[in-house]
Amino acid sequence: MVPDRDQDSRRAATMYYLQDLTMDVIGRQLHTSRSTVSRMIKMSRESGLVEITVRPAATRAPGLSEALAERFDVEAYVVPVPDSAREHERLQQVAITAARLVTTWFGSDMVLGLAWGNTLAAVGRHLPRKATRGSAVVQLNGAANPRTSGVEFAGDLISRFGTAFTATVHHFPVPAFFDYPETKAAMWRERSVRRVLEVQQRADIAVFSVGAVAGRTRSQVYSGDFLDEADLAVLRREGVVGDVCTVFLRQDGSYADIPLNARATGPTPHELRSVARRVCVVAGDNKVRPLLAGLRAGVVTDLVIDEITAWRLVAAMDALPGGDPRRGGAAVGRAGGPGRARPRARAAGSTVRRGSVPYDRG
């Protein structure tokens, strides 16, 4: 049973946003005062029943969304930002959009797989509350290194998502990288580790970013104590441009023969492609090359990206030999293989939503 107050708020929001009725008219129809109607409409926004986003007067976002959808068979949510926006501002806008999208997609009896990093931490800070039943949140890759257990960062991040969705939380208490491949193989036979791996394999949604090995702000994997100088030398020799879930990628999306990946604890692109919805959240100039590698590896179905980074990604694709962004040694596309219908691309924030009904302000 839905409480009468919630039903009245829903009716008021429907009349106000979908039927364009004034608060006075709504008050008469609901036999209440204008001030009460105002409170109902405010409540509908605060509870998430109504989501409002203002579309900028001019933006490249729709065209960029279409370009990314066409070239990589992904659903692209390009977040409009001003050209003057700084990288931390772009990250915050992308994180807000990603948090709302993930909240829309995730529900009861589902499993959400999460990588860790600065981008996902920003998404977690903007998550609205959404109560679910029988759901789980699972960590996709280990976070420990020789100096820390990783619980302070990765553990808090995973728990934040679990709290937002009232979901069971499954931490992954292993290193980000084992010292030896044989140690990883032995640990993967342990029942406690296998239990987490089995939850990962049931994931309905995976949310991650791409790590950048270069740039003014290197990703946490490369700036922390996860890799020593010998490891970094191997990455340079192998032509690594970044990682997805701490699995390293070359520019062409290849990864299988990079030695360090035998010690990595995150899912490989091949394993990640078994997840139906794979959400990549990206903001920042240094993320362009690793994102292109991730797209070539076929790990992304839904891309949430700021307008500036998207524009630079398209420019980088146009500069490739032959103009084919998917050239390389990795498979591309969604799980399920060729022949699937291409998803509809959209600019993030193009509609005002009441429940599942889009209300476009024009």
N, C-alpha and C positions, 0 to 999 in steps of 0.2 A: 504494500500500500504506500502511495506517495502522500506525504503530509499535505494538508490543504494549503499551507503557506507556500510550499514548493510549487503546487499546481497553479496557484494564483500568480506567482512570479513568472512561471512559464507562460501563462496566458498574457500577462502584461507585456513581457518581452516580445512575444509573437505579434501582438497588436502594435507595439511601438516600432519594432524593427522591420517586420515583414509586411504590415498593413499600413504603416505611416500614419497611425492615428495619434492624436494629441493626448497628453496626459489627462486633460479634462474629460475627453470623450471616454478614455479607458476607465477613469474613475467612475463615471456614470454607469458604464456597462458592468463593472465589477462591484458596484454599490459601495464605493469607498472614496476617500479623499484624494486630491491630487498629490499631496505630500506622501501618502502611503504608496501611491503608484510610483513616485520617484524612488522611494526606498526599495520597492520591488525590483525596479529596473537596475538599480545599483547592485542589489543582491545577485541578480542574474549575471552581471558582469564578474563580480567577485568570486562567484561559485564556479565559473567556467562555462556556464550555460550559454553565454554569449561571449564571443571573442571578436574584438574590433582591431583592425589594422588600417592605417591610412596609407593609401597608395600615393607615392610622389607624383608630381605633375609631369615630370619627364624622367625616364629611366631606360637604360639599355637592358634591364633584367629580362623582359619577355623574349627578346631576340637571342640573348645569351642562353636562356633556358632551352629554346628550340635548337640552337646550335649544338649544345651538349647532348641533348636527347638524340639528335640525328646522328651524331658521330660516335656515340658510345652506348646507345640503347639504355640510357638511365633516365630516371625521373629527376629532373634538376629543379631545385628550389633556390633561386638566385635572390639573395637578400639585398634590396636597394640600399646603398650608402652613398653619401656625398663624396665627391672626388677628394675632398680635403680630409676625410676621415683617417685617423691614425689606426695603426694595426690593432691596438688593444680595443678601440671603439668598434672596429669591424668584427673582432672576435666576440664582443659582447652581443652585438646584434644577431650574429649567426647563432650564438649559443641560445639566445631567447627563442629564436625561430625553431631551432632543433629541439629544444625542450618541449615546446608546444606540439610539434609534430609527433615526437616519440610518445607523448602522453595520449595523443589521439589514436595512435596505432596499437599501443600496448593495452591489454585488457586481462580479464580473468582467464585462468587456466593456460597462460602463456609463459614462455621462458625468454628472458631478455639477457643477451650476452653483452658484456661490456669490456672494452679495453680500458687502459688507464693513461692519463696524460693531462697536460694543462688544458687542452680543448675540452675534454670530457668533464674535467673538474668545473669548467665554466658552465657547461650545459647543466650539470647537477645543481649548481647554485640557483638556476632559474626554473627548476621543475615545479609545476603546480602539484597539489595533492590530488591523487585519484585513487580511491580505495578499490582494490581488486580482490578476488578470491582464488585460491589455488594457484597463484602465480609465483614465479621465482626469478631472481636476478643472480646471474653467475659471472664471475670474473673469468676473462678469456685468456689472460696471460699472467705469468708470475711477475712479482715486482721486487723480490729481494735481491740484494747485491752484497758484496763483502762487507759493507759498512752499515747496512740497515735491513730490517725485515720487510720494509715496504708497507707495513700495516698502517703507519701514520698517514700515508698519502693514498695508496690504492684502496686500503681497507675502508677509510672514511668515505672515499668516493663511491664505492660499491654500496656501502650502508646507506648513503644518502638516497640513492635510487630505490633501495629496498624500502626505506621509510616512506618515500613519496608514494609508492604504489602498495604499501602494506604487503610486501612480497617477502617470501623466504629468501635469505641471502646465502649464497655459496661462495666463500672465498677460495682462492687458489694459492695455498701456502707453499709455493715453490719459488726458486730464483727466476729472475727474468731470463738468465742464461746459465746453464750448467757449465762447469769447468770442462767436463768431458762428455762426449756423446753417449758413452756407455753408461754414465751415471744417469742420464736422462732415460735411457732405455730401461734401466733397472727400476727407476722411480715410476715409470709408466706402467709397471706391472703391479705396483702396490695397490691394494684395494682402496685405500683412502684417496689416492690420486685418481684411480679409475672412476670412482664415484663422481668426482667433479667433472672429469672428461665426459662421462655419460650425460650429465646435465647439459654441458656445452653442446653436445651433439643433438640435444632436443630443442635447441634455441629456435624460436620463431623469428626473432629480430636480433641482429648484431649491430652495435653502435661503436664506432671507432673513428679515429682521425688518421692522418698520415704523419709519420715522423720525418723531419728534415735533417739530413746530415750536415748541411751547409747553410749559410745565411747569417744575418746579424744575430738572430735568436735561434740557436739550435734546439732541437727537441730534447726532452728530458733524458731519453735513452743515451744521447751522445754527450750531453753536458754534465751528467751525473757520474756515478762511479760504477756504471754497469759494464763498461768496456775499458780495457787497458790499451796502452799504445800499440801493442802488437795486434790487438783486435782491430783498432782503427786503421792500421796499415793494411790489413787484409781487406777491409772495406774499400779503401782507396784503390788497391790493386784490382779488386773485382768490379770496380765501376759502380758501386752502390750509391744510389741517390737518396734513399730513405727506407722507411719500413712501414708495414701495416701489422699491428699487433705484435711488434718486435720480430717480425720475419722480414729480412732484408730483401730489397728489390733493386734490380738494375733499371736503367731508363726504359728498356724494352719490355719491362714487366717480368723478366725471368728471375728465378730465385732458387731452383732446385739444386744447383751445383755450387752454391755459395757455402763454403765450409761452416761458417758460424751458424747457419740455419739449422744444422744438425744438433746444435746446443740450445736453440731457442725454444721457449715454452708456449708461444702463441700458436694459434691455428695457421696452417699454411693457406695460401690462396685457394688451393684445391679443396681443402677442408672447409674453408669459409664459404665457398660457393654452394655448399649444401644447405645454408641458411636461406630461407625464402626472401627475407627482406634484410638488406645489408646497407646500413645508413652510414655514410661517410660525412663527417662534419669538418669543414676546412675554412680557414681564414688566414691570410698572410702571404706576402710575396714569396717567401722561401718555401712555401708548400706547393708551388706550381709543379716543379719537376717530380717530387715524389707522388703527387696526386696523379700526374700523367702516367707514371709507372703503375700506380694502383689501378687506374682505369684500364690500362693495357692488360693487367693481370686478371681483369674481370671480377674484381672483388666488390664492386659497387653496384647496387641497384637504385639507391636513392642518395642524391648528393645535395647537401645543404652548404651553400658557399656564398660569400659576399660578392658583390658586383665587381669590385676592383680585381679580386683574385680570379673571378670567372673570366673577365675580359683578358687578363694576362694569360690565362690558360688557353683560351681560344687563339690568341696571338701566337703562343708557343706551338700550338697544333698547326697553324697555318704555315709556320716556318719549317715544318718537317719536310724531308725529301719526299716528293711525290704527293704531298698534302694528305698522306694517310696517317692519321693519329694512332691507328691500331697496329701499325707495323711492329713486328717484334716476335719474340719467341713464346709469348703467353697467350692462352685462350682468353677470349673476351666474351662479355654478354652475361645474361642472367642464368642462374641455375635452371636447368630444363632444356638447354640447348637451343639450336636455331629454330626458327619458325614461330617463336612467341611474339605476340603483338607488342609493338613498341609502346611504352607507357606514355601517357600524356604529360608533357612538360608544362611547368607553370612558374611564374614569378612568385616567390614567397610573399605572402601578405597581400594577395590580390582580392581577397574576399573577407566579408564579415560573416561569421558563422554562428548560427543558433542551432545547437545540437549538431545534426548532420546536414542541415539545410543551409547551403551557401546563400548569403545575401550580399549582392554586389552593389556598392555605393556608386559605381560608374566611374 
